[in-house]
Amino acid sequence: PRQAVIASRTWLFGELTVLGFSVLPSAANFIFARHNTRAAEAIFTALRQRKIIVRHFKEARIDAYLRISIGTQAECQALVNALRDILAKP
């Protein structure tokens, strides 16, 4: 399981970067990512409407970030697919 989390985290880091996110380095089972042009709260809401749950905190230092838990490869792929769809819309 540990290697699966590491592999999924590495893959997701790369995919999010391609989608315009800045991702903080992580050795944990989650990552913090912020989009370079879209508000975290708007992305959080759009993902929630698609039944994909990530965390968004309204504290000043981290309100631009989403906290994304590393799930299975299929869950990470579903997240990336949803983000592609969300970000394709103005």
Gaussian input, Z-matrix of N, CA and C with variables (Angstrom, degrees):
# hf/3-21g

backbone

0 1
 N
 C     1     B1
 C     2     B2     1     A1
 N     3     B3     2     A2     1     D1
 C     4     B4     3     A3     2     D2
 C     5     B5     4     A4     3     D3
 N     6     B6     5     A5     4     D4
 C     7     B7     6     A6     5     D5
 C     8     B8     7     A7     6     D6
 N     9     B9     8     A8     7     D7
 C    10    B10     9     A9     8     D8
 C    11    B11    10    A10     9     D9
 N    12    B12    11    A11    10    D10
 C    13    B13    12    A12    11    D11
 C    14    B14    13    A13    12    D12
 N    15    B15    14    A14    13    D13
 C    16    B16    15    A15    14    D14
 C    17    B17    16    A16    15    D15
 N    18    B18    17    A17    16    D16
 C    19    B19    18    A18    17    D17
 C    20    B20    19    A19    18    D18
 N    21    B21    20    A20    19    D19
 C    22    B22    21    A21    20    D20
 C    23    B23    22    A22    21    D21
 N    24    B24    23    A23    22    D22
 C    25    B25    24    A24    23    D23
 C    26    B26    25    A25    24    D24
 N    27    B27    26    A26    25    D25
 C    28    B28    27    A27    26    D26
 C    29    B29    28    A28    27    D27
 N    30    B30    29    A29    28    D28
 C    31    B31    30    A30    29    D29
 C    32    B32    31    A31    30    D30
 N    33    B33    32    A32    31    D31
 C    34    B34    33    A33    32    D32
 C    35    B35    34    A34    33    D33
 N    36    B36    35    A35    34    D34
 C    37    B37    36    A36    35    D35
 C    38    B38    37    A37    36    D36
 N    39    B39    38    A38    37    D37
 C    40    B40    39    A39    38    D38
 C    41    B41    40    A40    39    D39
 N    42    B42    41    A41    40    D40
 C    43    B43    42    A42    41    D41
 C    44    B44    43    A43    42    D42
 N    45    B45    44    A44    43    D43
 C    46    B46    45    A45    44    D44
 C    47    B47    46    A46    45    D45
 N    48    B48    47    A47    46    D46
 C    49    B49    48    A48    47    D47
 C    50    B50    49    A49    48    D48
 N    51    B51    50    A50    49    D49
 C    52    B52    51    A51    50    D50
 C    53    B53    52    A52    51    D51
 N    54    B54    53    A53    52    D52
 C    55    B55    54    A54    53    D53
 C    56    B56    55    A55    54    D54
 N    57    B57    56    A56    55    D55
 C    58    B58    57    A57    56    D56
 C    59    B59    58    A58    57    D57
 N    60    B60    59    A59    58    D58
 C    61    B61    60    A60    59    D59
 C    62    B62    61    A61    60    D60
 N    63    B63    62    A62    61    D61
 C    64    B64    63    A63    62    D62
 C    65    B65    64    A64    63    D63
 N    66    B66    65    A65    64    D64
 C    67    B67    66    A66    65    D65
 C    68    B68    67    A67    66    D66
 N    69    B69    68    A68    67    D67
 C    70    B70    69    A69    68    D68
 C    71    B71    70    A70    69    D69
 N    72    B72    71    A71    70    D70
 C    73    B73    72    A72    71    D71
 C    74    B74    73    A73    72    D72
 N    75    B75    74    A74    73    D73
 C    76    B76    75    A75    74    D74
 C    77    B77    76    A76    75    D75
 N    78    B78    77    A77    76    D76
 C    79    B79    78    A78    77    D77
 C    80    B80    79    A79    78    D78
 N    81    B81    80    A80    79    D79
 C    82    B82    81    A81    80    D80
 C    83    B83    82    A82    81    D81
 N    84    B84    83    A83    82    D82
 C    85    B85    84    A84    83    D83
 C    86    B86    85    A85    84    D84
 N    87    B87    86    A86    85    D85
 C    88    B88    87    A87    86    D86
 C    89    B89    88    A88    87    D87
 N    90    B90    89    A89    88    D88
 C    91    B91    90    A90    89    D89
 C    92    B92    91    A91    90    D90
 N    93    B93    92    A92    91    D91
 C    94    B94    93    A93    92    D92
 C    95    B95    94    A94    93    D93
 N    96    B96    95    A95    94    D94
 C    97    B97    96    A96    95    D95
 C    98    B98    97    A97    96    D96
 N    99    B99    98    A98    97    D97
 C   100   B100    99    A99    98    D98
 C   101   B101   100   A100    99    D99
 N   102   B102   101   A101   100   D100
 C   103   B103   102   A102   101   D101
 C   104   B104   103   A103   102   D102
 N   105   B105   104   A104   103   D103
 C   106   B106   105   A105   104   D104
 C   107   B107   106   A106   105   D105
 N   108   B108   107   A107   106   D106
 C   109   B109   108   A108   107   D107
 C   110   B110   109   A109   108   D108
 N   111   B111   110   A110   109   D109
 C   112   B112   111   A111   110   D110
 C   113   B113   112   A112   111   D111
 N   114   B114   113   A113   112   D112
 C   115   B115   114   A114   113   D113
 C   116   B116   115   A115   114   D114
 N   117   B117   116   A116   115   D115
 C   118   B118   117   A117   116   D116
 C   119   B119   118   A118   117   D117
 N   120   B120   119   A119   118   D118
 C   121   B121   120   A120   119   D119
 C   122   B122   121   A121   120   D120
 N   123   B123   122   A122   121   D121
 C   124   B124   123   A123   122   D122
 C   125   B125   124   A124   123   D123
 N   126   B126   125   A125   124   D124
 C   127   B127   126   A126   125   D125
 C   128   B128   127   A127   126   D126
 N   129   B129   128   A128   127   D127
 C   130   B130   129   A129   128   D128
 C   131   B131   130   A130   129   D129
 N   132   B132   131   A131   130   D130
 C   133   B133   132   A132   131   D131
 C   134   B134   133   A133   132   D132
 N   135   B135   134   A134   133   D133
 C   136   B136   135   A135   134   D134
 C   137   B137   136   A136   135   D135
 N   138   B138   137   A137   136   D136
 C   139   B139   138   A138   137   D137
 C   140   B140   139   A139   138   D138
 N   141   B141   140   A140   139   D139
 C   142   B142   141   A141   140   D140
 C   143   B143   142   A142   141   D141
 N   144   B144   143   A143   142   D142
 C   145   B145   144   A144   143   D143
 C   146   B146   145   A145   144   D144
 N   147   B147   146   A146   145   D145
 C   148   B148   147   A147   146   D146
 C   149   B149   148   A148   147   D147
 N   150   B150   149   A149   148   D148
 C   151   B151   150   A150   149   D149
 C   152   B152   151   A151   150   D150
 N   153   B153   152   A152   151   D151
 C   154   B154   153   A153   152   D152
 C   155   B155   154   A154   153   D153
 N   156   B156   155   A155   154   D154
 C   157   B157   156   A156   155   D155
 C   158   B158   157   A157   156   D156
 N   159   B159   158   A158   157   D157
 C   160   B160   159   A159   158   D158
 C   161   B161   160   A160   159   D159
 N   162   B162   161   A161   160   D160
 C   163   B163   162   A162   161   D161
 C   164   B164   163   A163   162   D162
 N   165   B165   164   A164   163   D163
 C   166   B166   165   A165   164   D164
 C   167   B167   166   A166   165   D165
 N   168   B168   167   A167   166   D166
 C   169   B169   168   A168   167   D167
 C   170   B170   169   A169   168   D168
 N   171   B171   170   A170   169   D169
 C   172   B172   171   A171   170   D170
 C   173   B173   172   A172   171   D171
 N   174   B174   173   A173   172   D172
 C   175   B175   174   A174   173   D173
 C   176   B176   175   A175   174   D174
 N   177   B177   176   A176   175   D175
 C   178   B178   177   A177   176   D176
 C   179   B179   178   A178   177   D177
 N   180   B180   179   A179   178   D178
 C   181   B181   180   A180   179   D179
 C   182   B182   181   A181   180   D180
 N   183   B183   182   A182   181   D181
 C   184   B184   183   A183   182   D182
 C   185   B185   184   A184   183   D183
 N   186   B186   185   A185   184   D184
 C   187   B187   186   A186   185   D185
 C   188   B188   187   A187   186   D186
 N   189   B189   188   A188   187   D187
 C   190   B190   189   A189   188   D188
 C   191   B191   190   A190   189   D189
 N   192   B192   191   A191   190   D190
 C   193   B193   192   A192   191   D191
 C   194   B194   193   A193   192   D192
 N   195   B195   194   A194   193   D193
 C   196   B196   195   A195   194   D194
 C   197   B197   196   A196   195   D195
 N   198   B198   197   A197   196   D196
 C   199   B199   198   A198   197   D197
 C   200   B200   199   A199   198   D198
 N   201   B201   200   A200   199   D199
 C   202   B202   201   A201   200   D200
 C   203   B203   202   A202   201   D201
 N   204   B204   203   A203   202   D202
 C   205   B205   204   A204   203   D203
 C   206   B206   205   A205   204   D204
 N   207   B207   206   A206   205   D205
 C   208   B208   207   A207   206   D206
 C   209   B209   208   A208   207   D207
 N   210   B210   209   A209   208   D208
 C   211   B211   210   A210   209   D209
 C   212   B212   211   A211   210   D210
 N   213   B213   212   A212   211   D211
 C   214   B214   213   A213   212   D212
 C   215   B215   214   A214   213   D213
 N   216   B216   215   A215   214   D214
 C   217   B217   216   A216   215   D215
 C   218   B218   217   A217   216   D216
 N   219   B219   218   A218   217   D217
 C   220   B220   219   A219   218   D218
 C   221   B221   220   A220   219   D219
 N   222   B222   221   A221   220   D220
 C   223   B223   222   A222   221   D221
 C   224   B224   223   A223   222   D222
 N   225   B225   224   A224   223   D223
 C   226   B226   225   A225   224   D224
 C   227   B227   226   A226   225   D225
 N   228   B228   227   A227   226   D226
 C   229   B229   228   A228   227   D227
 C   230   B230   229   A229   228   D228
 N   231   B231   230   A230   229   D229
 C   232   B232   231   A231   230   D230
 C   233   B233   232   A232   231   D231
 N   234   B234   233   A233   232   D232
 C   235   B235   234   A234   233   D233
 C   236   B236   235   A235   234   D234
 N   237   B237   236   A236   235   D235
 C   238   B238   237   A237   236   D236
 C   239   B239   238   A238   237   D237
 N   240   B240   239   A239   238   D238
 C   241   B241   240   A240   239   D239
 C   242   B242   241   A241   240   D240
 N   243   B243   242   A242   241   D241
 C   244   B244   243   A243   242   D242
 C   245   B245   244   A244   243   D243
 N   246   B246   245   A245   244   D244
 C   247   B247   246   A246   245   D245
 C   248   B248   247   A247   246   D246
 N   249   B249   248   A248   247   D247
 C   250   B250   249   A249   248   D248
 C   251   B251   250   A250   249   D249
 N   252   B252   251   A251   250   D250
 C   253   B253   252   A252   251   D251
 C   254   B254   253   A253   252   D252
 N   255   B255   254   A254   253   D253
 C   256   B256   255   A255   254   D254
 C   257   B257   256   A256   255   D255
 N   258   B258   257   A257   256   D256
 C   259   B259   258   A258   257   D257
 C   260   B260   259   A259   258   D258
 N   261   B261   260   A260   259   D259
 C   262   B262   261   A261   260   D260
 C   263   B263   262   A262   261   D261
 N   264   B264   263   A263   262   D262
 C   265   B265   264   A264   263   D263
 C   266   B266   265   A265   264   D264
 N   267   B267   266   A266   265   D265
 C   268   B268   267   A267   266   D266
 C   269   B269   268   A268   267   D267

   B1=1.4555
   B2=1.5292
   B3=1.3302
   B4=1.4654
   B5=1.5215
   B6=1.3258
   B7=1.4672
   B8=1.5254
   B9=1.3303
   B10=1.4616
   B11=1.5304
   B12=1.3245
   B13=1.4727
   B14=1.5221
   B15=1.3193
   B16=1.4674
   B17=1.5217
   B18=1.3215
   B19=1.4680
   B20=1.5278
   B21=1.3362
   B22=1.4686
   B23=1.5249
   B24=1.3245
   B25=1.4623
   B26=1.5229
   B27=1.3183
   B28=1.4661
   B29=1.5180
   B30=1.3326
   B31=1.4585
   B32=1.5270
   B33=1.3365
   B34=1.4596
   B35=1.5309
   B36=1.3080
   B37=1.4657
   B38=1.5281
   B39=1.3168
   B40=1.4653
   B41=1.5202
   B42=1.3202
   B43=1.4706
   B44=1.5292
   B45=1.3190
   B46=1.4605
   B47=1.5259
   B48=1.3067
   B49=1.4538
   B50=1.5258
   B51=1.3141
   B52=1.4702
   B53=1.5283
   B54=1.3368
   B55=1.4600
   B56=1.5387
   B57=1.3267
   B58=1.4541
   B59=1.5176
   B60=1.3249
   B61=1.4525
   B62=1.5220
   B63=1.3141
   B64=1.4579
   B65=1.5216
   B66=1.3179
   B67=1.4644
   B68=1.5266
   B69=1.3274
   B70=1.4596
   B71=1.5263
   B72=1.3228
   B73=1.4652
   B74=1.5346
   B75=1.3226
   B76=1.4649
   B77=1.5182
   B78=1.3216
   B79=1.4596
   B80=1.5239
   B81=1.3281
   B82=1.4635
   B83=1.5332
   B84=1.3251
   B85=1.4593
   B86=1.5347
   B87=1.3220
   B88=1.4610
   B89=1.5207
   B90=1.3389
   B91=1.4595
   B92=1.5255
   B93=1.3116
   B94=1.4566
   B95=1.5179
   B96=1.3312
   B97=1.4566
   B98=1.5185
   B99=1.3139
   B100=1.4665
   B101=1.5192
   B102=1.3108
   B103=1.4650
   B104=1.5217
   B105=1.3204
   B106=1.4564
   B107=1.5247
   B108=1.3563
   B109=1.4615
   B110=1.5263
   B111=1.3066
   B112=1.4689
   B113=1.5222
   B114=1.3120
   B115=1.4594
   B116=1.5242
   B117=1.3121
   B118=1.4689
   B119=1.5214
   B120=1.3206
   B121=1.4601
   B122=1.5237
   B123=1.3258
   B124=1.4683
   B125=1.5276
   B126=1.3210
   B127=1.4694
   B128=1.5242
   B129=1.3259
   B130=1.4628
   B131=1.5315
   B132=1.3161
   B133=1.4694
   B134=1.5221
   B135=1.3274
   B136=1.4664
   B137=1.5344
   B138=1.3147
   B139=1.4684
   B140=1.5223
   B141=1.3148
   B142=1.4718
   B143=1.5260
   B144=1.3304
   B145=1.4679
   B146=1.5271
   B147=1.3296
   B148=1.4724
   B149=1.5286
   B150=1.3361
   B151=1.4669
   B152=1.5270
   B153=1.3274
   B154=1.4655
   B155=1.5221
   B156=1.3187
   B157=1.4528
   B158=1.5278
   B159=1.3191
   B160=1.4600
   B161=1.5316
   B162=1.3004
   B163=1.4645
   B164=1.5280
   B165=1.3154
   B166=1.4617
   B167=1.5230
   B168=1.3079
   B169=1.4547
   B170=1.5203
   B171=1.3196
   B172=1.4629
   B173=1.5263
   B174=1.3307
   B175=1.4654
   B176=1.5362
   B177=1.3175
   B178=1.4626
   B179=1.5324
   B180=1.2860
   B181=1.4740
   B182=1.5227
   B183=1.3337
   B184=1.4713
   B185=1.5231
   B186=1.3295
   B187=1.4637
   B188=1.5290
   B189=1.3127
   B190=1.4647
   B191=1.5330
   B192=1.3251
   B193=1.4593
   B194=1.5222
   B195=1.3101
   B196=1.4565
   B197=1.5222
   B198=1.3157
   B199=1.4668
   B200=1.5116
   B201=1.3187
   B202=1.4604
   B203=1.5204
   B204=1.3314
   B205=1.4647
   B206=1.5167
   B207=1.3140
   B208=1.4574
   B209=1.5201
   B210=1.3163
   B211=1.4592
   B212=1.5146
   B213=1.3042
   B214=1.4628
   B215=1.5246
   B216=1.3080
   B217=1.4688
   B218=1.5290
   B219=1.3258
   B220=1.4723
   B221=1.5296
   B222=1.3254
   B223=1.4649
   B224=1.5269
   B225=1.3186
   B226=1.4658
   B227=1.5242
   B228=1.3274
   B229=1.4646
   B230=1.5275
   B231=1.3301
   B232=1.4653
   B233=1.5306
   B234=1.3219
   B235=1.4589
   B236=1.5249
   B237=1.3070
   B238=1.4649
   B239=1.5279
   B240=1.3192
   B241=1.4651
   B242=1.5269
   B243=1.3252
   B244=1.4708
   B245=1.5178
   B246=1.3196
   B247=1.4583
   B248=1.5257
   B249=1.3302
   B250=1.4679
   B251=1.5319
   B252=1.3125
   B253=1.4588
   B254=1.5286
   B255=1.3163
   B256=1.4717
   B257=1.5217
   B258=1.3158
   B259=1.4656
   B260=1.5283
   B261=1.3250
   B262=1.4652
   B263=1.5247
   B264=1.3285
   B265=1.4658
   B266=1.5170
   B267=1.3434
   B268=1.4683
   B269=1.5151
   A1=113.42
   A2=116.58
   A3=119.78
   A4=111.14
   A5=116.19
   A6=119.96
   A7=111.38
   A8=116.97
   A9=120.53
   A10=110.43
   A11=116.76
   A12=120.74
   A13=109.74
   A14=116.64
   A15=120.59
   A16=110.51
   A17=116.88
   A18=120.92
   A19=111.21
   A20=116.88
   A21=120.29
   A22=110.97
   A23=116.86
   A24=120.63
   A25=110.78
   A26=117.03
   A27=121.26
   A28=110.68
   A29=116.71
   A30=121.42
   A31=110.32
   A32=116.95
   A33=121.38
   A34=110.88
   A35=117.49
   A36=121.77
   A37=109.88
   A38=116.68
   A39=121.22
   A40=112.75
   A41=116.31
   A42=120.56
   A43=111.24
   A44=117.08
   A45=120.57
   A46=111.05
   A47=116.97
   A48=121.22
   A49=110.34
   A50=117.08
   A51=121.37
   A52=110.99
   A53=117.01
   A54=121.65
   A55=113.20
   A56=117.51
   A57=120.57
   A58=115.41
   A59=116.91
   A60=120.99
   A61=110.40
   A62=116.02
   A63=122.58
   A64=105.28
   A65=116.37
   A66=121.13
   A67=108.55
   A68=115.34
   A69=119.40
   A70=109.84
   A71=117.92
   A72=120.26
   A73=110.51
   A74=116.26
   A75=120.12
   A76=110.84
   A77=115.11
   A78=121.75
   A79=109.02
   A80=116.52
   A81=122.26
   A82=110.57
   A83=115.89
   A84=120.08
   A85=110.94
   A86=116.06
   A87=121.75
   A88=108.42
   A89=115.20
   A90=120.62
   A91=108.62
   A92=115.63
   A93=122.95
   A94=107.03
   A95=116.22
   A96=120.58
   A97=109.77
   A98=115.56
   A99=119.98
   A100=107.94
   A101=115.08
   A102=119.07
   A103=108.37
   A104=115.37
   A105=120.02
   A106=113.53
   A107=118.57
   A108=119.81
   A109=113.83
   A110=119.31
   A111=121.90
   A112=110.79
   A113=115.77
   A114=121.50
   A115=110.79
   A116=115.94
   A117=121.60
   A118=111.17
   A119=116.90
   A120=119.52
   A121=111.98
   A122=117.43
   A123=121.10
   A124=111.15
   A125=117.14
   A126=120.77
   A127=109.49
   A128=116.60
   A129=122.14
   A130=110.30
   A131=116.72
   A132=121.69
   A133=111.22
   A134=116.74
   A135=120.76
   A136=110.94
   A137=117.72
   A138=120.76
   A139=110.44
   A140=116.58
   A141=120.66
   A142=111.30
   A143=116.63
   A144=120.76
   A145=111.37
   A146=115.87
   A147=121.49
   A148=111.30
   A149=116.17
   A150=123.32
   A151=112.96
   A152=115.48
   A153=121.67
   A154=105.90
   A155=115.34
   A156=120.74
   A157=110.66
   A158=114.75
   A159=123.00
   A160=105.04
   A161=117.12
   A162=119.99
   A163=109.35
   A164=115.57
   A165=122.15
   A166=107.32
   A167=116.18
   A168=122.02
   A169=109.04
   A170=117.14
   A171=120.84
   A172=113.02
   A173=117.32
   A174=120.09
   A175=109.59
   A176=115.31
   A177=121.96
   A178=114.75
   A179=119.01
   A180=120.01
   A181=113.70
   A182=117.25
   A183=118.89
   A184=113.58
   A185=118.04
   A186=119.60
   A187=113.90
   A188=118.39
   A189=121.43
   A190=111.59
   A191=117.01
   A192=121.67
   A193=113.16
   A194=114.20
   A195=122.68
   A196=107.25
   A197=116.47
   A198=121.31
   A199=105.91
   A200=115.95
   A201=122.15
   A202=109.16
   A203=116.03
   A204=120.40
   A205=109.53
   A206=115.69
   A207=120.62
   A208=108.33
   A209=116.16
   A210=121.47
   A211=110.32
   A212=114.82
   A213=120.12
   A214=108.97
   A215=116.22
   A216=119.45
   A217=110.38
   A218=117.26
   A219=120.96
   A220=110.74
   A221=117.29
   A222=120.36
   A223=111.23
   A224=116.16
   A225=120.09
   A226=110.55
   A227=116.55
   A228=120.37
   A229=110.55
   A230=117.69
   A231=121.22
   A232=110.47
   A233=116.94
   A234=121.19
   A235=110.41
   A236=117.30
   A237=121.48
   A238=110.48
   A239=117.27
   A240=120.26
   A241=110.90
   A242=116.41
   A243=120.67
   A244=110.59
   A245=117.41
   A246=120.37
   A247=111.59
   A248=117.53
   A249=120.52
   A250=109.88
   A251=116.05
   A252=121.30
   A253=110.90
   A254=117.08
   A255=121.46
   A256=111.20
   A257=116.42
   A258=120.68
   A259=112.50
   A260=117.73
   A261=121.22
   A262=111.12
   A263=116.31
   A264=121.08
   A265=109.22
   A266=116.81
   A267=119.32
   A268=113.91
   D1=-37.76
   D2=-179.24
   D3=-60.63
   D4=-45.59
   D5=-179.97
   D6=-65.78
   D7=-33.77
   D8=178.02
   D9=-65.59
   D10=-40.91
   D11=178.07
   D12=-64.19
   D13=-44.20
   D14=179.79
   D15=-62.06
   D16=-44.66
   D17=179.68
   D18=-63.69
   D19=-45.02
   D20=179.34
   D21=-65.02
   D22=-40.90
   D23=179.85
   D24=-63.17
   D25=-44.08
   D26=179.33
   D27=-62.86
   D28=-45.51
   D29=179.07
   D30=-61.93
   D31=-47.55
   D32=-177.55
   D33=-63.95
   D34=-40.23
   D35=176.59
   D36=-54.11
   D37=-48.04
   D38=-179.75
   D39=-65.04
   D40=-43.75
   D41=-179.69
   D42=-64.03
   D43=-43.00
   D44=179.65
   D45=-64.53
   D46=-38.85
   D47=178.17
   D48=-60.87
   D49=-44.69
   D50=177.88
   D51=-60.73
   D52=-33.39
   D53=-179.14
   D54=-81.95
   D55=5.00
   D56=175.92
   D57=93.93
   D58=17.61
   D59=177.52
   D60=-94.03
   D61=147.56
   D62=166.36
   D63=-98.35
   D64=124.57
   D65=-174.60
   D66=-117.34
   D67=128.19
   D68=177.82
   D69=-74.93
   D70=143.04
   D71=176.74
   D72=-57.40
   D73=144.06
   D74=-177.80
   D75=-147.99
   D76=141.57
   D77=171.07
   D78=-117.40
   D79=14.04
   D80=-176.86
   D81=-102.31
   D82=-172.54
   D83=178.98
   D84=-93.81
   D85=24.19
   D86=175.14
   D87=-151.97
   D88=164.14
   D89=175.33
   D90=-132.82
   D91=155.88
   D92=171.43
   D93=-106.80
   D94=128.29
   D95=-178.47
   D96=-139.31
   D97=142.38
   D98=174.50
   D99=-130.02
   D100=142.06
   D101=179.10
   D102=-83.00
   D103=146.16
   D104=-175.12
   D105=-74.35
   D106=-19.39
   D107=-179.57
   D108=-131.19
   D109=-13.75
   D110=-176.92
   D111=-110.23
   D112=145.04
   D113=-179.70
   D114=-72.00
   D115=138.08
   D116=-179.56
   D117=-59.39
   D118=-40.97
   D119=-177.94
   D120=-63.81
   D121=-38.20
   D122=177.99
   D123=-66.26
   D124=-40.99
   D125=178.04
   D126=-66.66
   D127=-43.15
   D128=177.68
   D129=-55.40
   D130=-47.31
   D131=-178.83
   D132=-64.50
   D133=-44.22
   D134=-179.77
   D135=-64.48
   D136=-38.66
   D137=177.28
   D138=-66.86
   D139=-41.99
   D140=-179.81
   D141=-61.59
   D142=-37.28
   D143=176.56
   D144=-62.66
   D145=-25.46
   D146=177.83
   D147=-94.94
   D148=10.09
   D149=179.26
   D150=64.63
   D151=30.23
   D152=173.61
   D153=-109.96
   D154=119.83
   D155=-173.08
   D156=-103.27
   D157=121.02
   D158=169.47
   D159=-126.07
   D160=172.92
   D161=-179.07
   D162=-105.45
   D163=143.62
   D164=172.16
   D165=-134.68
   D166=124.69
   D167=-179.42
   D168=-108.21
   D169=139.97
   D170=-177.57
   D171=-93.89
   D172=11.90
   D173=176.49
   D174=-69.59
   D175=144.93
   D176=-171.30
   D177=-52.64
   D178=-43.76
   D179=-174.24
   D180=-77.06
   D181=-20.07
   D182=-175.57
   D183=-125.35
   D184=12.69
   D185=-175.70
   D186=-70.36
   D187=-13.29
   D188=177.55
   D189=-89.35
   D190=-3.50
   D191=-173.82
   D192=-109.25
   D193=153.63
   D194=168.00
   D195=-107.27
   D196=139.37
   D197=173.30
   D198=-99.62
   D199=116.15
   D200=-174.40
   D201=-114.99
   D202=115.63
   D203=175.98
   D204=-73.09
   D205=144.33
   D206=178.32
   D207=-84.53
   D208=114.81
   D209=178.69
   D210=-102.08
   D211=-155.12
   D212=175.81
   D213=-70.21
   D214=167.53
   D215=177.99
   D216=-60.43
   D217=-38.57
   D218=179.14
   D219=-64.47
   D220=-40.02
   D221=178.46
   D222=-66.91
   D223=-40.72
   D224=177.67
   D225=-64.64
   D226=-39.30
   D227=178.23
   D228=-65.04
   D229=-40.48
   D230=177.68
   D231=-62.12
   D232=-40.25
   D233=177.14
   D234=-61.42
   D235=-48.89
   D236=-179.01
   D237=-62.06
   D238=-42.43
   D239=178.57
   D240=-60.86
   D241=-44.01
   D242=178.99
   D243=-64.49
   D244=-42.08
   D245=179.03
   D246=-63.23
   D247=-40.22
   D248=176.73
   D249=-57.71
   D250=-45.04
   D251=179.96
   D252=-64.26
   D253=-46.79
   D254=-179.42
   D255=-62.22
   D256=-45.41
   D257=-175.45
   D258=-74.88
   D259=-18.06
   D260=178.45
   D261=-73.94
   D262=-17.76
   D263=-178.84
   D264=-95.47
   D265=137.73
   D266=-178.78
   D267=-66.49

